[in-house]
């Protein structure tokens, strides 16, 4: 079985398990997803959603963030950890959106990663969820599960992304990555993957072997 064939099986299997593929972060506007994803670094999506409810109520627009001082934002986002760095990034990225992009969300990886604190993972998420473009979001769940399935031998997020772009149907890639998050939380866990009864077991290259 080729990697492309195995990838197609994984896509269809997870599509049946999770028909509704969607981001775990709560947002209403494109810049809110950008900010929520920045806050999610080393923090759970559930905690981010709690924090952003008050944060977005206090700062409802790009301008309101851009005109704020980072110190004003810090108390809202302290529970997410690394709050000083994240607060500075949020203010700076919103100033960039205002001054450099004239309130228009960038639509390329290169432009998105020019924003303060934004890497390829977040850029891909924005392209997929906001603009409906082919995207591969290589978070920890994606890297771990795709390694176990035999879709990649890499651990570096960029290399994993490049591997997956070669074998995934571009129309399915973004939703597949969302489904991997749910699958990783419920079944293919980092420390104790539940291989028995797993729908992917018949084509998983590491069934019952991987514990990391």
VOGU-3710 file (C-alpha; in Angstrom, 3 decimals, decimal comma):
1> xxxxxxxxxx> 0,000/0,000/0,000  1,397/3,400/-0,965  1,394/6,406/1,360  -1,158/8,104/-0,874  -3,472/5,092/-0,626  -3,028/4,950/3,138  -3,716/8,688/3,372  -6,948/8,289/1,386  -8,082/5,535/3,756  -7,303/7,717/6,767
11> xxxxxxxxxx> -9,209/10,647/5,282  -12,327/8,566/4,629  -12,151/6,765/7,975  -11,945/9,957/10,008  -14,596/11,606/7,840  -17,012/8,859/8,862  -16,089/9,221/12,533  -16,199/13,042/12,519  -18,592/14,207/9,780  -18,434/17,789/10,992
21> xxxxxxxxxx> -14,810/18,884/10,797  -14,306/22,200/12,498  -11,787/24,173/14,467  -11,964/23,815/18,259  -11,355/27,530/18,764  -14,311/29,909/19,065  -14,276/33,045/16,913  -16,537/35,323/14,906  -14,078/37,387/12,871  -10,893/36,426/10,989
31> xxxxxxxxxx> -8,596/38,391/13,279  -10,153/36,655/16,273  -9,089/33,256/14,941  -5,602/34,646/14,392  -5,428/35,851/17,994  -7,013/32,719/19,463  -4,520/30,519/17,651  -1,611/32,613/18,949  -2,983/32,191/22,482  -3,292/28,425/22,009
41> xxxxxxxxxx> 0,482/27,922/21,980  1,250/25,724/25,022  -2,364/26,118/26,143  -5,536/24,097/25,613  -8,196/25,266/23,187  -10,775/24,954/25,955  -8,912/27,455/28,137  -8,368/29,798/25,179  -12,099/29,823/24,482  -12,790/30,849/28,067
51> xxxxxxxxxx> -10,211/33,640/27,886  -11,228/35,020/24,495  -14,859/35,409/25,501  -13,937/38,348/27,742  -10,983/39,449/25,624  -13,004/39,874/22,436  -15,778/41,625/24,326  -13,285/44,163/25,670  -11,452/44,542/22,348  -14,020/43,975/19,572
61> xxxxxxxxxx> -12,043/45,350/16,609  -8,581/45,343/15,081  -8,321/49,025/15,976  -9,101/48,418/19,625  -6,251/45,906/19,855  -3,893/48,070/17,791  -4,496/51,096/19,982  -4,004/49,184/23,232  -0,838/48,750/25,232  0,319/45,177/25,713
71> xxxxxxxxxx> 0,139/45,648/29,487  -3,600/46,309/29,220  -4,176/42,976/27,515  -1,972/40,894/29,813  -4,559/40,413/32,621  -7,081/38,983/30,159  -4,719/36,388/28,733  -2,614/35,497/31,787  -4,312/32,048/32,148  -2,984/31,075/28,686
81> xxxxxxxxxx> 0,642/31,287/29,790  3,496/33,233/28,156  1,102/36,141/28,455  3,661/38,943/28,168  5,017/37,694/24,848  1,555/36,855/23,537  0,185/40,276/24,506  2,999/42,024/22,617  2,416/39,832/19,573  -1,327/40,494/19,584
91> xxxxxxxxxx> -0,885/44,263/19,686  1,871/44,222/17,065  0,011/41,901/14,661  -3,113/44,061/14,850  -1,052/47,161/14,125  0,395/45,334/11,127  -3,097/44,353/9,954  -4,143/47,997/10,233  -1,070/49,759/8,881  0,428/47,287/6,399
101> xxxxxxxxxx> -2,594/45,315/5,209  -5,287/47,987/5,616  -7,562/45,713/7,683  -7,517/42,965/5,035  -6,446/39,541/6,273  -3,445/38,315/4,235  -4,110/35,331/2,002  -0,663/33,821/1,539  1,633/31,857/3,843  4,372/34,429/3,310
111> xxxxxxxxxx> 2,229/37,416/4,261  0,615/35,695/7,217  3,947/34,606/8,666  5,169/38,199/8,419  2,723/39,000/11,235  4,172/39,075/14,732  4,078/35,674/16,441  2,529/33,847/13,488  4,114/30,670/12,117  3,184/28,249/9,355
121> xxxxxxxxxx> 0,772/26,269/11,537  -1,393/29,315/12,219  -0,981/30,583/8,656  -2,250/27,280/7,284  -5,189/27,323/9,674  -6,149/30,804/8,493  -5,878/29,842/4,824  -8,013/26,749/5,312  -10,675/28,013/7,686  -11,047/31,622/6,559
131> xxxxxxxxxx> -10,322/31,401/2,831  -11,116/27,765/2,034  -7,704/27,167/0,496  -5,814/23,852/0,678  -3,991/23,795/4,001  -2,068/21,390/6,203  -1,993/22,315/9,889  0,835/20,320/11,442  0,084/20,523/15,147  1,214/17,899/17,666
141> xxxxxxxxxx> -1,767/15,631/16,938  -1,145/15,738/13,201  2,565/14,990/13,550  2,044/12,155/16,028  -0,828/10,402/14,262  0,520/10,753/10,725  3,786/9,293/11,967  2,009/6,338/13,509  -0,085/5,759/10,406  3,033/5,743/8,251
151> xxxxxxxxxx> 2,207/8,877/6,280  5,497/10,547/7,237  8,779/9,652/8,870  9,470/13,233/9,877  8,943/15,055/13,169  9,696/18,606/12,052  6,394/20,441/11,381  7,537/21,908/8,058  8,821/18,565/6,767  5,611/16,842/7,863
161> xxxxxxxxxx> 3,587/19,495/6,051  5,573/18,970/2,864  5,155/15,181/3,104  1,403/15,443/3,599  0,940/17,916/0,764  2,326/15,252/-1,577  -0,177/12,574/-0,580  -3,355/14,296/0,639  -6,180/15,413/-1,619  -5,924/19,249/-1,374
171> xxxxxxxxxx> -9,726/19,483/-1,013  -9,595/17,227/2,060  -6,388/18,312/3,767  -7,693/21,094/6,005  -10,677/19,136/7,320  -8,465/16,071/7,771  -6,182/18,055/10,086  -9,172/19,182/12,173  -10,319/15,585/12,446  -6,858/14,512/13,553
181> xxxxxxxxxx> -7,157/16,821/16,561  -10,385/15,171/17,708  -9,005/11,714/16,952  -5,826/12,484/18,868  -7,748/13,589/21,928  -10,155/10,674/21,946  -8,369/7,642/20,458  -4,793/8,013/19,235  -3,528/9,645/22,399  0,082/10,538/23,004
191> xxxxxxxxxx> 0,743/8,191/25,910  -1,911/5,519/25,604  -3,243/5,072/22,068  -6,410/2,995/22,074  -5,477/0,639/19,253  -8,058/-1,982/20,109  -11,206/-1,137/18,208  -9,544/1,752/16,366  -11,041/2,287/12,914  -7,580/2,972/11,488
201> xxxxxxxxxx> -5,991/-0,210/12,865  -6,241/-2,208/9,639  -3,983/0,209/7,750  -1,925/1,713/10,624  1,751/0,805/10,356  2,327/1,097/14,110  -0,734/-0,510/15,652  0,042/-1,328/19,282  3,697/-0,307/18,956  3,862/3,430/19,570
211> xx> 3,570/4,871/23,057  4,813/8,347/22,326
//
